[in-house]
Amino acid sequence: MTPFQKKLIRASWAQVLPLADQPAVLFYQRLFQIDPSAQALFLDTDMVLQRKKLLQVLGVAVSSLDNLGALTKTVEDLGRRHAGYGVKDQHYDSVGAALLWTLEQKLGAGWTPDVALAWTEIYTLLAGVMRRATQDARLGIAKSAA
């Protein structure tokens, strides 16, 4: 990730963050629209709290762009927890699509090809870490059950 991409992510996030809960509401609406199977993961979830958590995690990711090592540990922990929630590999693709779509909707003309590429790159990186941690956790759970 280049310094320019980090700058674009920070600047675009600064435009989205003041919109408070609105982007998170839009994100989950889009996620459930494009991947109805994801909705089952949230049946017993307080969605107000979940939306706050989403914005917090994204905020941590944005503020940690210069310290990806520390961010990786946080994201690995999150991925391990997701294994227990029933998250499947396909859900990471749906989440990425919903996230990028939400950012595009909220940024409007500010959603340039460079901004899209920067967000795609950071999401791909973080989702890869989470996927591996989720898979590792599933293997650990399977070994424990055997």
N, C-alpha and C positions, 0 to 999 in steps of 0.2 A: 504494500500500500504506500503510495507516494505522499509526500507532504501536501501536495496540491489536492489529492483526493481526501486527505484528512481535513483539510480546510473546507472543502466543499461539504463534507458530511457535517462538520460542526456548524457551518453557516446555515445549511438547510434545516438541521435539527432545531436551531435557534428560531427559525420561522415557524416550525410545527409546534414546538413546546408550549408557547403561549395559548394555543387552542385548547389546552387542558384535555378533558376527557373525550372531546369530539373525534380526534383521530383514532383513538382506541375503540370507540364505538363503531366507527366506520370499518376499522380493521377486522373486528370480529364479525360484523355483518358480511363483509366480503369473504372472509375465510369460510364461514358456514355456507355461503352461496356457492363457492367454487369446490368445496369439499365437505359435503354434508356429514361424512363420517367423523369429521373433527368435532362436530357439535356434541357427539356422545361423550367426548372426553371432559365436557364441562357441565354435565347434567346436575351435579351436586356442588357446583362452584358458585360462589358469590361473585357475580360478574363485575360489580362495581370494584371490588377488591382486585379481581383479576386484571381489569383494565389499568388500575394503578400500578400493579406489578409489571405489566407489559411496559408501561411508560418508564418505570424505574429501571428496568433491565436495559431498555434502549438508551436511557440517559447514562447509565454506567458504561455501556459499550462506547458511546460517543466520547465520554470524558476520559476513557482509558485507551484511546487510540495510540497514544505515545508509549503505552506500557502494555503491549499485547501479551506479554508473559503472564502478568497478574490477571489480565482479563481471561486468558485461556483457562486458568484454574477455576475461576468463577463459572465460566461457561461449561466446563467439564462437570462441575458439581450440579449445575442445572440439567445437563444432559442425563446424568445418572438418576436424578429425581424423575425425569420424564419417562424413564423406563418403567417406573412403578405406576405411572398414570395411564399406561397403555399406548403411548405414542409410537406410531409406526414410522418407518423411514419416509413413506410417501407424504406424511404430514409436514415434514420439513420443506418439501417443495411447495406445498399449499400455503404454508406460512410465509415463505419467501415471496410467492406471487401476491398474496394479500398485502404484505408489508409494502412491497414496491408499488403496487397499485394505490394503496392508501397515501403514500408519500407523493405520488404523482398527482392525485386528486387535490391534496392539501397545498402543494407547492405551485400548482398551475404552471405559469410561464417559467417559474424558477426550476422546474423539473427539466433540466437540460440533458443532453446525451452524456455529458461529463458527470453530472450529478447522479444520473441513473447508473452509470458504470461504477462510480465510487460506492454507492449503496449496494449494488449487486456484488461487488467484490467483498465488502465487509460482511454482508450477510452470508455469502458462500463460504467464507473463511470460518465464521462462527458456527454456522450450521454444520459444517464438516466436523468441527470439534465436538459439537453436541451429538451428532450422529454416532461418532466413534464411542463416545462415553456412554450413550444409550445402549449401543450394541454390546459393549464390554459389561455393562451392568446386567443386561439380559443374560449374557453367558454366565456371569457370576451367580445370578438367581437360579439358572438352570442347573448349574453344577451343585449348588446347595440343595436343590430339591432331589437330586439323583442319589 
